[in-house]
Amino acid sequence: MDVVSEQALHLPPAESNAATFDPERRRLVLQRVQPGLIGLIDGTISTLAPIFAAAYLAGSRAALLVGLASALGAAISMALSEGLSDDGSVTGRGSSLSRGVITGGATFLGGTFHTLPFLISDVSTALAVAYVVVAVELVVIALVRRRFMAVPLPVSLVQVTLGGILVAVVGVLVGHA
């Protein structure tokens, strides 16, 4: 996977070409940005269902604890998955330890931000704040994808929003079961 240079990011992906690729930028994307992006996406999206289900079933305190447990568990799982999947020698993706730490840390952050609103004891207020936090998280992910992966912003917003909505709906449905 090649990544376009700074100048080519302002062009639609179809207009970018191999002559604009910068090896340093490619290394940054492969070794830092991509592992972080994987973590943010997984942490943000995969923790939505258990957090929202817990909120609807048992209230803010349960959602907070389930959210923190989900964020920590997902962070450990993603760090191990990224770190053990590739030592970097074949793909040039860099140190497995650094990628694992980046992915795990980003997963924890992605799962924690929308958990923190459940410090608010009123579950309705906490849910309202959490929905806003999730929306901000999804926009940040879309902006990172646009900036470093040359994905057009509208396409990225639709993709990450649909993913987030699907998982959140699962949490709401289970929480109302």
VENHU-V716232 format. One record per backbone hydrogen bond with DSSP energy under -0.5 kcal/mol. CO is the residue of the C=O (numbers start at 1). NH is the residue of the N-H. If there is no record, write none. Layout:
# VENHU-V716232
co->CO nh->NH
co->CO nh->NH
This chain:
# VENHU-V716232
co->3 nh->22
co->5 nh->9
co->7 nh->10
co->8 nh->11
co->12 nh->15
co->12 nh->16
co->13 nh->16
co->17 nh->20
co->18 nh->21
co->20 nh->5
co->21 nh->23
co->22 nh->26
co->23 nh->27
co->24 nh->28
co->25 nh->29
co->26 nh->30
co->27 nh->31
co->28 nh->32
co->28 nh->33
co->29 nh->34
co->32 nh->36
co->33 nh->37
co->34 nh->38
co->35 nh->39
co->36 nh->40
co->37 nh->41
co->38 nh->42
co->39 nh->43
co->40 nh->44
co->41 nh->45
co->42 nh->46
co->43 nh->47
co->45 nh->48
co->45 nh->49
co->47 nh->51
co->48 nh->52
co->49 nh->53
co->50 nh->54
co->51 nh->55
co->52 nh->56
co->53 nh->57
co->54 nh->58
co->54 nh->59
co->55 nh->59
co->59 nh->63
co->60 nh->64
co->61 nh->65
co->62 nh->66
co->63 nh->67
co->64 nh->68
co->65 nh->69
co->66 nh->70
co->67 nh->71
co->68 nh->72
co->69 nh->73
co->70 nh->74
co->71 nh->75
co->72 nh->76
co->73 nh->77
co->74 nh->78
co->75 nh->79
co->76 nh->80
co->77 nh->81
co->78 nh->82
co->79 nh->83
co->80 nh->84
co->81 nh->85
co->82 nh->86
co->88 nh->92
co->95 nh->99
co->96 nh->100
co->97 nh->101
co->98 nh->102
co->99 nh->103
co->100 nh->104
co->101 nh->105
co->102 nh->106
co->103 nh->107
co->104 nh->108
co->105 nh->109
co->106 nh->110
co->107 nh->111
co->108 nh->112
co->109 nh->113
co->110 nh->114
co->112 nh->115
co->112 nh->116
co->115 nh->118
co->116 nh->119
co->117 nh->120
co->121 nh->60
co->121 nh->123
co->122 nh->126
co->123 nh->127
co->124 nh->128
co->125 nh->129
co->126 nh->130
co->127 nh->131
co->128 nh->132
co->129 nh->133
co->130 nh->134
co->131 nh->135
co->132 nh->136
co->133 nh->137
co->134 nh->138
co->135 nh->139
co->136 nh->140
co->137 nh->141
co->138 nh->142
co->139 nh->143
co->140 nh->144
co->141 nh->145
co->142 nh->146
co->143 nh->147
co->144 nh->148
co->144 nh->149
co->145 nh->149
co->145 nh->151
co->146 nh->150
co->150 nh->152
co->152 nh->156
co->153 nh->157
co->154 nh->158
co->155 nh->159
co->156 nh->160
co->157 nh->161
co->158 nh->162
co->159 nh->163
co->160 nh->164
co->161 nh->165
co->162 nh->166
co->163 nh->167
co->164 nh->168
co->165 nh->169
co->166 nh->170
co->167 nh->171
co->168 nh->172
co->169 nh->173
co->170 nh->174
co->171 nh->175
co->172 nh->176
co->174 nh->177
